Amino acid sequence: MPISEQDEGCALADYVVVNLMMFEATGRRDYLEDAERTQVNHLFMNQFHTGGFGHRAFATDVVGGKKWQGWEGRFGSENPGCCSLWGCWSLGQAASFIVTRQGNAVDVNLYPSASIDLPDLAGRLEIESDFPRLSKIALTVHGDRTMKYAIRLRIPAWAVGAAVKLNGKDAGVAAVDGRIVLDREWRSGDRLDFAFGGGLRLVPWPDEKSSTAAVFDGPLCLALSSAAADVDRFAKLLVTSQGGLLLSADGKPQAADAKGETISAFKPIAEDWLSPDVKNPNRLRILFTKQTR
Ligand SMILES: [Zn+2]
């Protein structure tokens, strides 16, 4: 890519897992960011309603459509020869990185709803969240007895601040190096509730000065789908004179056509997997030309 006309679920699965392995080897948070961004956007977009993974036709601005179909379209865009197996393998691999350990400390890195045993601490963590959006997360500690250790919560790079409550009260801790650390005696039933600030934003691409940009909501890349609009016509994105998103009266990003007509039907690209017609996938516009209004 971008020369190839198709992407592949297997490559996306590998990219997620190799970034998680690099995080484990180096402790660098940018590997976690790349793994999460690829998983919840590109990999999930390549999972279809059958549960299998596969391919999408790929350009830098619009993905999808019927341009590439395996086996003359008999199986749609799903690739049961490799991607459907390898994509599921990657989800299992990612599960082992939700929580990692540094001595006694418990690093919480990813936030899908999960139950994680901590046998050496005679305990268990339960995560409940609205994954993949990650606007609201609860983490509950369960244990056979009171134990002292640190829970180190990852604050995603896209988040603008994080409000953490411990048993309903402001925990009063600030993030340091992308982590909020709570080092204390944990009792069974102790509960952390946290919400990451920051949501809708413009992401210029391929670099900060580009006239083209995508729209993100938290970790999720948004797109305009051919199910809702003519994606060749609505190729502009309204921005303010300061360069931020110009939102509609009800707080939504606005795509525009050459005549200035607007549409606000943005959705996370990964939500399109529910489109039942895998043999003729929707086309998704991801990259827009910025238009000041
Ligand atoms: Zn494959």
Residues whose N, C-alpha, C, O or C-beta is under 5 A from the ligand:
A	BS01	ZN	E8 G9 C10 N79 C82 C83
